[in-house]
Amino acid sequence: MILSSTVTAQVRVSKLVIKTNQSYDLGQSDILVADTLVMMDSSRLILNKLKPENFIRVKVAAIGNHCVIDGKGIDGQPGRNGKPGITPIGPCLDGTAGRDGTKGLDGTAGINLFLYLERVSLKGVLTIDISGGNGGRGGNGGNGGGGSPGTLHCNGGNGSNGGNAGQGGNGANGGVLTLTSKKTQLLRDMLGTKILVNNNGGAAGLSGKAGYHGGAGLGPSRKNGKDGSPGLDSISGVTGIKGSVKIEAN
């Protein structure tokens, strides 16, 4: 059912049929040209998410229900948690500090999709998801190590500081959908009813939690060490900006 050739990142298809509950991934290509595209119920067309822009040009499209064109940005990975400090075993020794958490990674932007449909038949709802990826959560700061107990000859060790919290990653911007057709009014009528577009910005990643301070080592006759300080709190990332939808006549 599929005859394709790839030239300079293009996929040319005489007829592409994506069966029920199946997916078709553009892979390394960012351009799909098809005489006929058939998406059966609950099928999915996955865009190339490594390219900021993708292009789909179809002469005849027959779309079933609950179908998805997936150009959603990739969510950022969470930051690493800081390693906790060490409470020493020997007497009268200070604990070591907890390590800082690292920043969560930013999400990637939703794909800017240029979609040309010469003729389209929609049985149900087609969802075009070009929303931005969410920011990753910041890593937690490691807890500070406690001081070890004192003796008659020395004070208890000091507790150490907790690690600082990692900042949350930023949510990415939603993509821009450009719909092009000779029948622009038909597409306008379908938007919001049979064609649903999700181009929201990605959610901001939350900050991590600051590490707790290490406790003072206790000594005889109140020869205690000192408590460490807790780590510093951080901030969440920034929410991405919603994309837009354009309809152009051809």
C-alpha positions as CSV (number, residue, x, y, z in Angstrom):
1,M,0.0,0.0,0.0
2,I,3.0,2.3,0.4
3,L,5.4,3.4,-2.4
4,S,7.9,5.8,-1.0
5,S,11.2,7.4,-1.8
6,T,13.4,9.6,0.3
7,V,15.3,12.5,-1.3
8,T,16.7,15.3,0.8
9,A,14.7,14.3,3.9
10,Q,11.4,13.9,1.9
11,V,9.0,11.0,1.9
12,R,6.9,10.7,-1.3
13,V,4.0,8.3,-1.0
14,S,1.4,7.3,-3.5
15,K,-0.9,5.9,-0.9
16,L,-0.2,5.7,2.9
17,V,-2.6,3.7,5.0
18,I,-2.1,3.8,8.8
19,K,-4.2,1.0,10.3
20,T,-6.3,1.1,13.4
21,N,-4.2,1.7,16.6
22,Q,-1.0,1.8,14.5
23,S,1.5,4.6,14.2
24,Y,3.6,5.9,11.3
25,D,6.8,7.7,12.2
26,L,8.3,10.1,9.7
27,G,11.7,9.2,11.2
28,Q,14.5,11.4,9.8
29,S,12.3,13.0,7.3
30,D,10.4,16.3,7.9
31,I,8.4,16.3,4.6
32,L,5.6,14.0,3.7
33,V,4.0,14.2,0.2
34,A,1.1,11.8,-0.4
35,D,-1.5,11.5,-3.1
36,T,-3.7,9.7,-0.6
37,L,-3.5,9.5,3.2
38,V,-5.8,7.1,5.1
39,M,-5.8,7.2,8.9
40,M,-8.0,4.6,10.4
41,D,-9.5,4.9,13.8
42,S,-7.1,5.7,16.7
43,S,-4.1,5.8,14.3
44,R,-1.2,8.2,14.8
45,L,1.2,10.1,12.5
46,I,4.4,11.0,14.4
47,L,6.3,14.0,13.1
48,N,10.1,14.4,13.1
49,K,10.6,16.0,16.5
50,L,14.3,16.8,15.8
51,K,13.3,19.3,13.2
52,P,11.6,22.6,14.1
53,E,9.4,22.5,11.0
54,N,7.5,19.7,9.3
55,F,5.6,19.8,6.0
56,I,2.7,17.5,5.0
57,R,1.1,17.8,1.6
58,V,-1.9,15.5,0.8
59,K,-4.2,15.5,-2.1
60,V,-6.9,13.2,-0.6
61,A,-7.1,12.6,3.1
62,A,-9.6,10.1,4.7
63,I,-9.4,10.4,8.5
64,G,-11.2,8.1,11.0
65,N,-12.1,8.8,14.6
66,H,-9.6,9.7,17.4
67,C,-6.7,10.1,15.1
68,V,-3.6,12.1,16.1
69,I,-0.9,14.0,14.3
70,D,1.8,14.0,17.0
71,G,4.3,16.9,16.9
72,K,4.5,17.5,20.7
73,G,7.7,18.8,22.1
74,I,9.8,16.5,24.2
75,D,9.6,16.9,28.0
76,G,12.8,18.0,29.8
77,Q,14.5,15.5,32.0
78,P,14.5,16.1,35.8
79,G,17.7,17.4,37.4
80,R,19.9,15.1,39.5
81,N,19.5,15.0,43.2
82,G,22.5,16.1,45.2
83,K,24.3,13.4,47.2
84,P,23.8,13.6,50.9
85,G,26.7,14.5,53.1
86,I,28.5,12.0,55.3
87,T,28.3,11.7,59.1
88,P,31.7,10.5,60.1
89,I,32.2,7.4,62.4
90,G,35.1,8.7,64.5
91,P,34.5,11.0,67.5
92,C,34.5,14.8,67.3
93,L,34.4,15.1,63.5
94,D,32.4,17.5,61.4
95,G,29.9,16.2,58.8
96,T,30.4,16.9,55.1
97,A,28.0,19.1,53.1
98,G,25.2,17.8,51.0
99,R,25.7,18.4,47.2
100,D,23.5,20.8,45.3
101,G,20.7,19.5,43.0
102,T,21.0,20.3,39.4
103,K,18.6,22.3,37.2
104,G,15.9,20.4,35.3
105,L,16.2,20.5,31.6
106,D,14.0,22.7,29.4
107,G,11.4,21.1,27.3
108,T,11.6,21.3,23.5
109,A,9.3,23.4,21.4
110,G,6.2,22.0,19.6
111,I,6.7,21.4,15.9
112,N,5.7,24.2,13.4
113,L,3.5,22.2,11.1
114,F,2.6,23.2,7.5
115,L,-0.4,21.1,6.5
116,Y,-1.8,21.2,3.0
117,L,-5.0,19.3,2.4
118,E,-6.6,19.4,-1.1
119,R,-9.5,17.2,-0.1
120,V,-10.3,15.9,3.3
121,S,-13.0,13.6,4.8
122,L,-13.2,13.3,8.5
123,K,-15.2,10.5,10.1
124,G,-14.6,11.7,13.6
125,V,-12.1,13.9,15.4
126,L,-8.5,14.6,14.3
127,T,-6.2,16.0,17.1
128,I,-3.1,17.9,16.0
129,D,-0.8,18.0,19.1
130,I,2.0,20.5,18.6
131,S,2.2,21.5,22.3
132,G,5.5,22.5,23.9
133,G,7.3,20.0,26.1
134,N,7.2,20.4,29.9
135,G,10.2,21.6,31.9
136,G,11.9,19.0,34.1
137,R,11.8,19.2,37.8
138,G,14.8,20.5,39.6
139,G,16.9,18.1,41.6
140,N,16.7,18.0,45.4
141,G,19.6,19.2,47.5
142,G,21.4,16.5,49.5
143,N,21.0,16.5,53.3
144,G,24.0,17.7,55.2
145,G,26.0,15.2,57.2
146,G,25.7,15.3,61.0
147,G,28.6,15.8,63.4
148,S,29.9,12.8,65.3
149,P,29.6,12.6,69.1
150,G,32.1,14.3,71.3
151,T,34.2,12.9,74.2
152,L,35.6,14.3,77.4
153,H,38.5,15.7,75.5
154,C,36.7,17.3,72.5
155,N,33.5,18.8,71.5
156,G,30.9,17.1,69.3
157,G,31.4,17.6,65.6
158,N,29.6,20.3,63.7
159,G,26.7,19.4,61.4
160,S,27.2,20.4,57.8
161,N,25.1,22.4,55.4
162,G,22.4,20.9,53.2
163,G,22.7,21.2,49.4
164,N,20.8,23.8,47.4
165,A,17.7,22.9,45.5
166,G,18.0,22.8,41.7
167,Q,15.9,25.1,39.5
168,G,13.0,23.8,37.5
169,G,13.4,23.6,33.7
170,N,11.4,25.9,31.4
171,G,8.4,24.8,29.5
172,A,8.7,25.2,25.8
173,N,6.5,27.2,23.4
174,G,3.7,25.6,21.5
175,G,4.1,25.2,17.7
176,V,2.4,27.1,14.9
177,L,0.0,25.2,12.7
178,T,-0.4,26.6,9.1
179,L,-3.4,25.0,7.3
180,T,-3.4,25.5,3.6
181,S,-6.2,24.4,1.2
182,K,-8.4,25.5,-1.7
183,K,-11.3,25.1,0.6
184,T,-10.4,27.4,3.5
185,Q,-14.0,27.8,4.7
186,L,-14.3,24.0,5.2
187,L,-11.2,24.0,7.3
188,R,-12.5,26.9,9.4
189,D,-15.7,25.0,10.0
190,M,-13.8,21.9,11.1
191,L,-11.5,23.7,13.5
192,G,-12.7,23.3,17.1
193,T,-15.2,20.6,16.1
194,K,-13.6,17.9,14.0
195,I,-10.0,19.3,14.0
196,L,-8.7,19.9,17.5
197,V,-5.4,21.7,17.9
198,N,-3.3,21.5,21.1
199,N,-0.6,24.1,20.9
200,N,-0.3,25.0,24.5
201,G,3.0,26.0,26.0
202,G,4.7,23.4,28.2
203,A,4.3,23.5,31.9
204,A,7.1,24.9,34.0
205,G,9.2,22.4,35.9
206,L,9.0,22.7,39.7
207,S,12.1,23.5,41.7
208,G,13.7,20.8,43.8
209,K,13.7,20.7,47.6
210,A,16.5,22.2,49.6
211,G,18.6,19.7,51.6
212,Y,18.2,19.6,55.4
213,H,21.0,20.7,57.6
214,G,23.2,18.2,59.4
215,G,22.7,17.9,63.2
216,A,25.3,18.9,65.7
217,G,27.2,16.1,67.4
218,L,26.5,15.8,71.1
219,G,29.2,15.9,73.7
220,P,29.4,15.5,77.4
221,S,28.9,18.6,79.6
222,R,27.1,20.3,76.7
223,K,30.2,20.3,74.6
224,N,28.0,20.0,71.5
225,G,28.9,20.9,68.0
226,K,26.9,23.4,65.9
227,D,24.0,22.6,63.6
228,G,24.6,23.2,59.9
229,S,22.4,25.4,57.7
230,P,19.7,24.1,55.4
231,G,20.3,24.5,51.7
232,L,18.7,27.3,49.7
233,D,15.4,27.0,47.9
234,S,15.3,27.6,44.2
235,I,12.6,28.7,41.7
236,S,10.4,27.0,39.2
237,G,10.9,27.3,35.5
238,V,8.9,29.5,33.1
239,T,5.7,28.3,31.4
240,G,5.9,28.1,27.6
241,I,3.9,30.4,25.3
242,K,0.8,29.1,23.4
243,G,1.3,28.7,19.7
244,S,-1.1,29.9,16.9
245,V,-3.1,28.6,14.0
246,K,-3.1,30.1,10.5
247,I,-5.4,29.3,7.6
248,E,-4.2,30.2,4.1
249,A,-5.8,29.8,0.7
250,N,-4.0,28.1,-2.1
